Each structure stands twice: as C-alpha cells, then as structure tokens.
C-alpha cells in the first residue's frame, strides 16, 4: 500500500488515474469523452481526463472543450476517489457541481469504481 491519498498532489493523483486506466483499457474501449475537473481551493487546479480509443490521458488546464465538467473541492475529490463520496449525493448536497452531459458525469463514477484507483495508490 502506498501513501495516503491526501499525500498526493492533485497533479500526481490525476497522473495515477491515467496510469491505472491504461494498465487495463478494456472497461473504456469504445468510450470517448473529455472530462474537465475543476478542483477548488488552495491546492486545486484544472485538469482534463481524456478517454479516447481505449486510452486515458491527463492534461493540465482546459485546452479542449469538455463533454462534462465536474467542480468540487480537493477534499471532496479525495473522498470521491476513495469511494466515500457518492457522486449523486455530492451533487444533491452541493459538494459537486456538474456542467455539461449529466450521463457522462454518472459514467465517470462507474468507470473509476471499476479500476479501484484507491487500491493502486
């Protein structure tokens, strides 16, 4: 087991997500989407997670138009990645704001659960 999720910088965590997905691309084969994560707070930032042709890539910033934008605090993002914050509940309680394709917002949670990114940390 690696270090705790809170010890990862946002950049390192996003890279780890892409690495974990690329180790087993089967769940994302045929799925193409760009997700924009706007993580608020002092250690936050903007990152895009691209799913295309069975591969995942992360870029910093908002260079490409996103299919779905997820806005949350870094604490909420950590909890979301650990599976301790349900996306629907977070949205309903204001901890998560979604812009764009709601269907894709639901899809990202199910994709990330399949990979158990938290176990790869």
DONU-23659 format. One record per residue (C-alpha): residue number from 1; x, y, z. Coordinates in steps of 0.1 Angstrom, whole numbers, padded with zeros to 4 digits, always signed. Layout:
// DONU-23659
<r><num>NUM</num><east>X</east><north>Y</north><up>Z</up></r>
...
//
This chain:
// DONU-23659
<r><num>1</num><east>+0000</east><north>+0000</north><up>+0000</up></r>
<r><num>2</num><east>+0013</east><north>+0034</north><up>-0010</up></r>
<r><num>3</num><east>+0009</east><north>+0067</north><up>+0008</up></r>
<r><num>4</num><east>-0024</east><north>+0080</north><up>+0018</up></r>
<r><num>5</num><east>-0044</east><north>+0098</north><up>-0009</up></r>
<r><num>6</num><east>-0042</east><north>+0131</north><up>+0009</up></r>
<r><num>7</num><east>-0004</east><north>+0130</north><up>+0005</up></r>
<r><num>8</num><east>-0006</east><north>+0130</north><up>-0033</up></r>
<r><num>9</num><east>-0006</east><north>+0163</north><up>-0051</up></r>
<r><num>10</num><east>-0035</east><north>+0169</north><up>-0074</up></r>
<r><num>11</num><east>-0012</east><north>+0165</north><up>-0104</up></r>
<r><num>12</num><east>+0002</east><north>+0132</north><up>-0092</up></r>
<r><num>13</num><east>-0033</east><north>+0119</north><up>-0084</up></r>
<r><num>14</num><east>-0045</east><north>+0127</north><up>-0119</up></r>
<r><num>15</num><east>-0014</east><north>+0110</north><up>-0135</up></r>
<r><num>16</num><east>-0021</east><north>+0079</north><up>-0113</up></r>
<r><num>17</num><east>-0057</east><north>+0078</north><up>-0126</up></r>
<r><num>18</num><east>-0045</east><north>+0077</north><up>-0162</up></r>
<r><num>19</num><east>-0018</east><north>+0051</north><up>-0154</up></r>
<r><num>20</num><east>-0042</east><north>+0028</north><up>-0137</up></r>
<r><num>21</num><east>-0068</east><north>+0031</north><up>-0165</up></r>
<r><num>22</num><east>-0041</east><north>+0025</north><up>-0192</up></r>
<r><num>23</num><east>-0030</east><north>-0007</north><up>-0174</up></r>
<r><num>24</num><east>-0064</east><north>-0022</north><up>-0182</up></r>
<r><num>25</num><east>-0082</east><north>-0004</north><up>-0211</up></r>
<r><num>26</num><east>-0110</east><north>-0030</north><up>-0215</up></r>
<r><num>27</num><east>-0136</east><north>-0010</north><up>-0195</up></r>
<r><num>28</num><east>-0131</east><north>+0021</north><up>-0216</up></r>
<r><num>29</num><east>-0129</east><north>+0005</north><up>-0250</up></r>
<r><num>30</num><east>-0152</east><north>+0023</north><up>-0274</up></r>
<r><num>31</num><east>-0158</east><north>+0051</north><up>-0249</up></r>
<r><num>32</num><east>-0147</east><north>+0086</north><up>-0259</up></r>
<r><num>33</num><east>-0152</east><north>+0116</north><up>-0237</up></r>
<r><num>34</num><east>-0133</east><north>+0146</north><up>-0222</up></r>
<r><num>35</num><east>-0139</east><north>+0153</north><up>-0185</up></r>
<r><num>36</num><east>-0129</east><north>+0187</north><up>-0170</up></r>
<r><num>37</num><east>-0121</east><north>+0186</north><up>-0133</up></r>
<r><num>38</num><east>-0121</east><north>+0220</north><up>-0117</up></r>
<r><num>39</num><east>-0108</east><north>+0213</north><up>-0082</up></r>
<r><num>40</num><east>-0113</east><north>+0243</north><up>-0059</up></r>
<r><num>41</num><east>-0092</east><north>+0255</north><up>-0030</up></r>
<r><num>42</num><east>-0056</east><north>+0263</north><up>-0023</up></r>
<r><num>43</num><east>-0042</east><north>+0231</north><up>-0038</up></r>
<r><num>44</num><east>-0067</east><north>+0228</north><up>-0065</up></r>
<r><num>45</num><east>-0064</east><north>+0232</north><up>-0103</up></r>
<r><num>46</num><east>-0079</east><north>+0224</north><up>-0136</up></r>
<r><num>47</num><east>-0073</east><north>+0190</north><up>-0153</up></r>
<r><num>48</num><east>-0088</east><north>+0172</north><up>-0182</up></r>
<r><num>49</num><east>-0092</east><north>+0135</north><up>-0184</up></r>
<r><num>50</num><east>-0094</east><north>+0123</north><up>-0220</up></r>
<r><num>51</num><east>-0108</east><north>+0088</north><up>-0228</up></r>
<r><num>52</num><east>-0102</east><north>+0080</north><up>-0265</up></r>
<r><num>53</num><east>-0096</east><north>+0048</north><up>-0284</up></r>
<r><num>54</num><east>-0092</east><north>+0027</north><up>-0253</up></r>
<r><num>55</num><east>-0066</east><north>+0051</north><up>-0237</up></r>
<r><num>56</num><east>-0067</east><north>+0077</north><up>-0210</up></r>
<r><num>57</num><east>-0046</east><north>+0108</north><up>-0209</up></r>
<r><num>58</num><east>-0045</east><north>+0137</north><up>-0185</up></r>
<r><num>59</num><east>-0037</east><north>+0173</north><up>-0193</up></r>
<r><num>60</num><east>-0035</east><north>+0203</north><up>-0171</up></r>
<r><num>61</num><east>-0058</east><north>+0232</north><up>-0179</up></r>
<r><num>62</num><east>-0088</east><north>+0234</north><up>-0201</up></r>
<r><num>63</num><east>-0074</east><north>+0233</north><up>-0236</up></r>
<r><num>64</num><east>-0102</east><north>+0213</north><up>-0252</up></r>
<r><num>65</num><east>-0140</east><north>+0216</north><up>-0249</up></r>
<r><num>66</num><east>-0151</east><north>+0191</north><up>-0223</up></r>
<r><num>67</num><east>-0182</east><north>+0169</north><up>-0226</up></r>
<r><num>68</num><east>-0187</east><north>+0172</north><up>-0188</up></r>
<r><num>69</num><east>-0172</east><north>+0195</north><up>-0162</up></r>
<r><num>70</num><east>-0170</east><north>+0184</north><up>-0125</up></r>
<r><num>71</num><east>-0164</east><north>+0212</north><up>-0099</up></r>
<r><num>72</num><east>-0156</east><north>+0202</north><up>-0064</up></r>
<r><num>73</num><east>-0131</east><north>+0209</north><up>-0035</up></r>
<r><num>74</num><east>-0099</east><north>+0189</north><up>-0032</up></r>
<r><num>75</num><east>-0113</east><north>+0172</north><up>+0000</up></r>
<r><num>76</num><east>-0144</east><north>+0161</north><up>-0019</up></r>
<r><num>77</num><east>-0123</east><north>+0149</north><up>-0048</up></r>
<r><num>78</num><east>-0102</east><north>+0128</north><up>-0024</up></r>
<r><num>79</num><east>-0134</east><north>+0113</north><up>-0009</up></r>
<r><num>80</num><east>-0148</east><north>+0107</north><up>-0044</up></r>
<r><num>81</num><east>-0117</east><north>+0088</north><up>-0054</up></r>
<r><num>82</num><east>-0118</east><north>+0067</north><up>-0023</up></r>
<r><num>83</num><east>-0154</east><north>+0058</north><up>-0030</up></r>
<r><num>84</num><east>-0165</east><north>+0075</north><up>+0002</up></r>
<r><num>85</num><east>-0184</east><north>+0103</north><up>-0016</up></r>
<r><num>86</num><east>-0213</east><north>+0092</north><up>-0039</up></r>
<r><num>87</num><east>-0215</east><north>+0115</north><up>-0069</up></r>
<r><num>88</num><east>-0253</east><north>+0117</north><up>-0069</up></r>
<r><num>89</num><east>-0253</east><north>+0126</north><up>-0032</up></r>
<r><num>90</num><east>-0225</east><north>+0151</north><up>-0036</up></r>
<r><num>91</num><east>-0244</east><north>+0168</north><up>-0064</up></r>
<r><num>92</num><east>-0276</east><north>+0169</north><up>-0044</up></r>
<r><num>93</num><east>-0258</east><north>+0184</north><up>-0014</up></r>
<r><num>94</num><east>-0239</east><north>+0210</north><up>-0034</up></r>
<r><num>95</num><east>-0204</east><north>+0194</north><up>-0029</up></r>
<r><num>96</num><east>-0203</east><north>+0187</north><up>-0066</up></r>
<r><num>97</num><east>-0214</east><north>+0209</north><up>-0095</up></r>
<r><num>98</num><east>-0218</east><north>+0194</north><up>-0129</up></r>
<r><num>99</num><east>-0218</east><north>+0213</north><up>-0162</up></r>
<r><num>100</num><east>-0225</east><north>+0195</north><up>-0195</up></r>
<r><num>101</num><east>-0235</east><north>+0159</north><up>-0201</up></r>
<r><num>102</num><east>-0251</east><north>+0145</north><up>-0169</up></r>
<r><num>103</num><east>-0250</east><north>+0110</north><up>-0183</up></r>
<r><num>104</num><east>-0212</east><north>+0112</north><up>-0187</up></r>
<r><num>105</num><east>-0210</east><north>+0125</north><up>-0152</up></r>
<r><num>106</num><east>-0227</east><north>+0094</north><up>-0140</up></r>
<r><num>107</num><east>-0204</east><north>+0073</north><up>-0162</up></r>
<r><num>108</num><east>-0172</east><north>+0086</north><up>-0148</up></r>
<r><num>109</num><east>-0181</east><north>+0073</north><up>-0113</up></r>
<r><num>110</num><east>-0188</east><north>+0038</north><up>-0126</up></r>
<r><num>111</num><east>-0156</east><north>+0038</north><up>-0146</up></r>
<r><num>112</num><east>-0134</east><north>+0048</north><up>-0117</up></r>
<r><num>113</num><east>-0150</east><north>+0023</north><up>-0095</up></r>
<r><num>114</num><east>-0141</east><north>-0005</north><up>-0119</up></r>
<r><num>115</num><east>-0104</east><north>+0005</north><up>-0116</up></r>
<r><num>116</num><east>-0102</east><north>+0008</north><up>-0078</up></r>
<r><num>117</num><east>-0077</east><north>+0037</north><up>-0083</up></r>
<r><num>118</num><east>-0076</east><north>+0040</north><up>-0045</up></r>
<r><num>119</num><east>-0061</east><north>+0005</north><up>-0043</up></r>
<r><num>120</num><east>-0033</east><north>+0015</north><up>-0068</up></r>
<r><num>121</num><east>-0021</east><north>+0043</north><up>-0046</up></r>
//
